């Protein structure tokens, strides 16, 4: 194995981390490949070090497995971050993405995949439990943790030897660069209104007990249970077509989420269902300092997007709960998101000039209707809202690989209408469809799909043409956001969280405008790098303390929950409010932000 580096250091930390708090390093083991030099440091000796006990400059390759954990320890110790990071977890995910992995994608799974011996899973679990227990440790326990840490380091040496031929080093280092950004983001965390959160946790069962009486405006629940027959009658009354399977309404969460995107009345029902059946407030990871932190689970999705826990991450549960996000006194935050990102990406990577022009217009949905000849050339969102809405739903259906049945359901119109809209899309954006069809056919024949930076999907098992068609836009969107997050965090801007196609940033109130401008400039630059010069726009909405974040889809539910909470704590229940009536903005102290 030859590499253009003076040193190659394999590094592993063990650390203690309470839920929602940053990591507290316990010990470090590092080994250099060429010299075989071994470093083992534990406890106070580690905490006293002002920098890493090995070089971290551009001539050194820093190798780890899930490097954001190691970089999190660097940040905790206030050490300079390594310049060149190679993460074998990420590269193993890339090498096997789409393939069945009977032993998983952890270090043990990677070792098993390449036929290498490693520490037994039972012993690994015991050592992890020991680290998670926290100190103080006996001499024997400290030695055991160091030995365990060293076993992982030695395993990394063997693993790199097997993986080296499969690693595209320049692009691998770009992925490693993001692991450092992820560590910065995980350490920063998202500010939470802790007093309100504590009130919710304390009264949650009582709140849920009263929530149905306030939020079930359509009478779909009976004795606490959602009734399919009542829902069927509601759908018929409102002329809403709904997916059916084996003669029954599909009532799974995926179907509800899909339908909620097209019909606002479904969105409120979906929010209530999730809140009552799945929301577990105690799982939300809030540290002692009042910030939500959890593992971002980077590169977990096949598209390489993050997959943080839906229960631990503030952006995972019901959208109304995002009202808990509130910058500290003297600070402000901003939700900066790419505008119509997937449409723009599809236009750029397919080379469809007509589609690019639609994106450049600022309103690709209206532009599509105009380009298709369905509305006058001077039509606007204000003059033709219904037409724009229909063409928007069509665009979104195409982006998610949905056919005429799903589109007809979302539109609440006939299959022939849906078929006509899809035909207009094919006729208007011919180049995109030629590219899309070639890509899907190639993948169905077993050829891998790759982004410009090398993230790979290996088609295997039962293939889904819709997922294959959706991969390029989603995966390139992930590439863009990773590069943007790297550039923004390296620029000293505090990123609280990455959210699909957005970054939540925070700064002092008097600096937030310049921070937002810098963030948007870097996000635009990241898009041009990935998309060969094609620039994606972004929108930014700022909220300053004492304002709080509120997704517009959850403002109504937030108001209802806060009313119930106030009444419970006041020791009385006031007159039942009319379902659907929103509390005054002054009471909510929110600024609606759509995502």
N, C-alpha and C positions, 0 to 999 in steps of 0.2 A: 504493500500500500504506500503510494507516494502522494504527498500533499505539499502545496507551496507554503508551508508554515514552519517557523523556527521551532515552535513548541505545539504539542497537542495535549491538552489537559482534559482528563475525564473527571467530572466533579459531581458530588452528591452531598446534600445536606439532610439531616433529620431535624425536624422542628416541631414545636408545639403551637397549636392554633385553636383558640376558642372560637365558637361560632360568631362570625361577623367581625372578628378582630384580625389585624395583620399577623403574620407568622412571627414566632419567637424562635430563632435558631438555637439548636441544642448542640449539634456537632457537625463537623465537616471532614470529608475524606476526599482527597484528590490524588490522581496518579498521572504522571507525564509519560507519554508513549515511548519516546526515543530513549530517554535516560532511565526509565522505570522508577523514577523518584516518587516516593510515597509520602503524603502529608496526612496526618490524623490530628485533629484538634477538637477538644471537648470543653463545653461549659464556659467558665470565666476566661479561660485562655483564648477562646474564640471571640468573646465579646470585647476583649481588650484590643483586638487587632484593628488598626486604622485603615487597612486595605487588605486585599486578598494576598495570601502567602505564595502567590504564583503570578506571573505576568498575565495581563488581560488586554494587551495592546493589539494592534492590527496584524502583528506577526505571530499571534497565538490563536489557535483554534480551540474554542471552549466547547466541550462536548457534554451533553446531559440528556436525560430522558425526562421529558416534560419540563423543559428549561424554565418556564415561568415560575415554578416553585423555587428553583435555585436562585433566580434573579430576584424573587421576592425576599429571599434571605439576604442577598447583596444589599437591597434597599433598606432592609431592617438594620443592617450593620453599617449603613452609610458608606459602603464601598463603591468605587467606580464600577460601572457596568461593563462587562467584556464587550469588545468591539465586534468580534466574529463569533457568532453563536450557531452551533450545529445541534439541532434537536432530533435525536434518533426516534423519538415517539412520533413526531410530525412526519419524518421521512418514512417510517414504517407504515403510518396511515396512508401516505401517498402511494407507497409501493403496493399496498394491498386494498386500496379503496374500492369497494364494490364486491370484493371477494368474501366468501364465508370464512370466518376465523373462529374455529372451535375453542381456542384458548384465549380469545379476546385480543385487545391491542395494548395491554399493559406490558411492562418489561418481561414478565414471565411468558406472556403470549408471544412476544417477538422472539424471545430465546427459543421457545418451543418450535415456532415456525421455521427457524433456521437450523433446528436440530442441535441446539446448544444446551448444556447443562446450566442450571441456575438453582438458587436457594429454593427450598420447598415452600409451597404456598402457605402451609400451616405455620411455618416458622416466620415467614414474611408478615403474616397477619399478627402474630404475637408481638413482633418487634414494632409494627405500626401502632398497636394498642399501647405499647410501652411508651412510645414517643408522644402519643396523644394524651397519655395520662399526665404528662408534665412532671417536673421535678418536685422535691430533690431526688437524686438517684444515688444508689450505692455504687461503690467502685465496680462491683460485678455488673451492675446494670449499665453503667457508663461504658464498660469494655464491650458488653454485648451489643449496645447501640452502635459503637464504632465498628465492630466486626460486621454487623449487618450492613452498615453504610458502605464499608469497603467491599462487601460481596456484590453490591450493586455497581460500584465503580469497576470492579474487575469484570463483571458481566458486560458492561459497556465497551470495554476494550475488545472483548471477543465479538460482540455484536457489530461494532464498526468494521471489523475485519471482514465479516460476511456481507455487510450492507454496502461497503464502499463502492463496489462496481455499479450499484444501482442508484447512487446519489448524484444528482445534478447540482454540483457544489454552489455555483453562483446563485441559483434560484433557491437552493436549500438555505443559504445564508439570509436571503430575503425573508424566508419563513421564520428563521431564527430571530431575525430583527423584530418581527412582530411579537415573538414570545416575550421580549423585553418590554414592549409596549403593553402587552397584556398584564405583565407583572406590575407596571406603574398604575394601570387602571384598577387592578384588583386592590392595590394598596390604597389608592385614593378613595374609592367607594362613593356611594351616593348618599347625600345628606337626608336624614329622615326626621320628621316631626315626632320625636320620641314621646312627648306627653300625650299627643293624640293617639299614637300607636299603643301606648300603655292602656289608655282608656278603652280602646277597641278590644284589646286582648282580655282585659278585665271583664268586659260586658258582652263578649262576643256571642255566647249562647243566648242571652236575653235579646240581643239585637237581632239575631237570626229568627228568633221566635216571633218578633213583631214585624220583620221585614216583609213577609208575604202580604200582610194586611195593607201595607203601604205601596208595595211595588208590583203586586200581581194585578195590574189594571185590567187584564182580560179574563180573570177568573180561571186560570189554567191549572191551578193547584187545588187539591182537596185533601184535607187532613194532613197537610205537609207533603203530599206526593203529587208529582207532575202527572196529569191525566192526558193520555194520548187522544182519547175521544174528544175531549174539550179542545185540544190543540187542532185536531182535524176540522172541527166546526169553525174555529177561528180562521184557519187557512181558507176554508171555503167562503166564509163571510168576506174576507179581504181579497179574494180572488188571487191567492198566492199558490203557484204550482210548487210542489215539494217532492224531492226525490223519494222513490218508493222501492222497496226490495222485498220480493216474494209477497207482494200485495199489502205490505205494511209500510207505514211512514218510517223513514230512516231517522232515528232520534239520537244518533251518536254525536259526540262533540265536534268531530271533523265536519259533518254535514251542517251543524248549527253555525260553526265559524264561517263556512263557505257562504251560507245563505245570509248571515248577518252583514257581510260586506256589501251585499246588494240591497238589502231591505232594512232600513233603520228600525222598524217595529220588531224585527226579529232580533236585532242587536240587543235591545233592552231585555228581551226574554232570555237570550243566551247568557247575558251578564248575570241575571238573577239565578238561572240554573247553576252556573258555575259557582256563584257566591254561596249558594245554599248547600251544594253537594260536594264541592271539591276544595274550597278555600280553607286552608289551615294556617291561621295567622301565626301560630307559634313556630312554624317552620321558617318564617322570614328571618334571614340572618342579619341581625343588627348588632353591631359591636358596642363595646362600652362607651365609645365616643359618639354614638348616635349615627354611625354610617353603615349602610347596607353593603356588605362585602360577601362575595361567594366566588367559587371557582367558575371562570367563564367557560370552561370546557371547550377550549379552542380546537378548531379543526375536527370536531366530532361529527358534524353532518357530512353526508357524502359530497355535498357541494362545498365543503370546507368552512361553512359558517360556524359560529359559536353555538353551543347548545347548553347554556347554563340551566341549572335546576329551575323549573317553573314554580316551585314552592319557595325556594330560598332567594331568588333574584327578584327585586322589586318590579321589574318589567315582565315577570312571568305570570303572576296571578291575574285576577280580574282587573280590567283597566281602571276601574274607579279607585282602586287601592293606590294608584300612582299619585293621588292627592296627598299622600304622606310625604312625597318628595318636597322638601322645603330647605332652601339654602340658609346657612347660619346668619346671624345678625352681621350686617356689614358686607354680605356677599350676595352674588346673583348667579343664576345659572341660565343656560340656554340650550334648547333642543335644536340641533342643527341637522337637518336631514336633506338627502338628495331628492330632487324633484323628478317624479316619474322615472326613477332610475332604470327600471328594467326595460322600459320602452326605449330609452336612449341607448342602453347597452346593446339591445337586440339590433337596433339600427346600425350602430357602429361596427359590431363584430361581423354582421352579415354583409356590410358594405352597401346597404340599400339607401341610395341617395334621397329617394322620395320620403322614406321614413325619417332620415336625418333632418330633412327640411321640416317635417311635421314636428319633431322635437324642438328644433330651433325656433319654431313659431311661439313657443311659450305655453301653448295649449294643444298638445298632440291629439287630444280627443276631438276637439272642434276641428282641428286641421284634417284629421282623418275623414270626418263627415264631409268637409269641403272638397278634399282630394277625391273622394268617392263620388262626388256629384250629387250627394243627398240633400245638401243645403246650399243656399247662395254663397258666393265667394266672400261676401262681406258679413256672413253670419258670425255671431258672437255667443258667448255663454249666456249673456243676458237676453239676447233676441231669440235663441233656439235652445232653451234649457233641456227640453225633453229629448230632442235629437242628440244633443251632446251626451246626455246621460246614457242613452241606448248605445252609442258608439263607444263610450267609455267602458261600459259593461262588456262589450264585445272585445275590446283591446285586452282587458283584464282576463277574460276567458281564454284568449289566445295565449297570453303569457303563462297561464297555468295549464296549458295543454288540454283545455276542456272542449268537448264537441258540441254539436247542436242541441243535444238533450239537456246538458247542463246549462248552456246559454239560454235556452228557452225557459228553463226553470227560473234562472236568475232574473230574466226579463219579465216573467209572467206573461209571455206571449207564445204564439204558436211555433212549432218546429220549423215551419216554412219561413217564418220571419227570421228566426235564428240562423237558418241555413243561408238565407239571402245575405245577412250581415257578414257571416264568415266568408261567403263568396266575394263580397266587396273587399274584405281584408286581403284575400288572396290576389284579387285583381289589382288592388292599389299598391300592394307591397310585394310584387312578383319576385324581386331579388331576394328578399328575406325568406320567402317560402321555398325558393329553389335551394337556398343554403340550408334551411331547416330540414327539408325533406332529405337532402343528401346526408346531413349529419345523422339523422335518426336511422336511416337505412344502413349507414356505415356502422353505427353502434350495434344495430340488430344483427349484423354479420360478425360481431365480436371485436371490432376495432375500438381501441380505447378513445375516450374523449379527453381533451386537455385544454387548459386555459393558456393564455399567453405566458404565464409565469410557471407553467408546468404542473399545476394541480391536476391529477389524473383520476378519471373514473374508468375502472376496468369492468366492462359489461360481463356479468356472470349470473347464473341462475335464471329465474323467471324474469324476463325483461319487460319493462313498462315503457311504451313509446312516449307517453305523456311525461314521465319523469326524465327520460333521455332528452326530450325537446326542451325541458325546463332547465336542464343542467347548465348550459353555457351562460345564460343570463344570471342565474343565481350564483354560479361559481365565480364569474367575473365581477359580480357585485361584491362578493366576499373579498376578492383580491383588492378591489378599489378601497373598500373600507379598512382593510388591514394596512394598506400602504398609507392611507390618510391618518389612521390612528398612530402609526409609527412616526410620521412626520410631525403630527400635532404634539404628541407627548415629548418627542425629542426637542421640540421648540419651547419646552417649559410650560405648556398649557396643561392645566389639570383636566383630564378626561375622567368623568365619573363612571360612565358606562357606554359601551357600544350597543346599539339597538338596531339590528338588521341593516338598515341603510342610513343610520343616524349616529351622531355622537352627542352625548350630554356633557357639556363642559361647564366649568365653574371658575369664577374669579371674583375679586373684590368688586363691589358695585360700581365704583368709579372707573373700573378697567374693563367691564364686561363688553362694552361696544367694540373696543379695539381687539379684544380677544376673539369675539365672534367674527370680526372682519378677517383676522389672521387665520382662524379655523376654516372659514369658507374659502379663502384663497388657497390654502393647502389642500382642502378637499377637491377643489377644482383641478389643481395641479396633479393630484393623484389620479383623477379620472383621465386626464390627457395622457399620462404615462402608460396606463393600462390599455387605453382605447386608441392608441396611436394618433394622438392629437385631438380627438373628439372630446369636447368638454361638457360635463354634466353640471347643471345648476343645482343650487341648494337654497333652502329656506331656513330662516332662523327665527325663533320666538323666545324672547327673553322674559324671565320672571325674577324679580328682586325681592329679597326679604322685606316684609313678611308674606309676600305672595308665595303661593305653592303651585306646583305642577298639576295640571289636570288635563288628561286626555279628553277631548270633547265628547267621546263616546261614553265617558264615565261620569261626567259632571252631574247629571241628574241623579244617578245612584249614590254618588258621594253626598249630595245634599240630603237625600232621603235617610241615609245611614247616620249622618251627623245630627239630623233632627231627632231621630230615635234615641241616639246616644245622649243628647242633651236632656230629653224627657226622662230617660231612665235615671240619670244622675240627679235630676231635680226631684226624683221621688214621686213623680206623677206622670200620667199619660194624658196629653192634651187631646183635643178633638182630632179625629183622623183626617189627615190632609188628603186632598184629592190626588189620586194616583197620577203621576206624570207631571205634576206642577213643580217646577224647579224652585229651589230656595233662592232668596235674593243673592246677587253676586257679592254684596257686602258681607253677607253671612258666611259664604263659602271662601271668600278671600282667594279666589283662584283666577287663573288666566288660562282659558282653554287652549290646548295644544293638540293638534291632530298628528297622528303618526301613520 
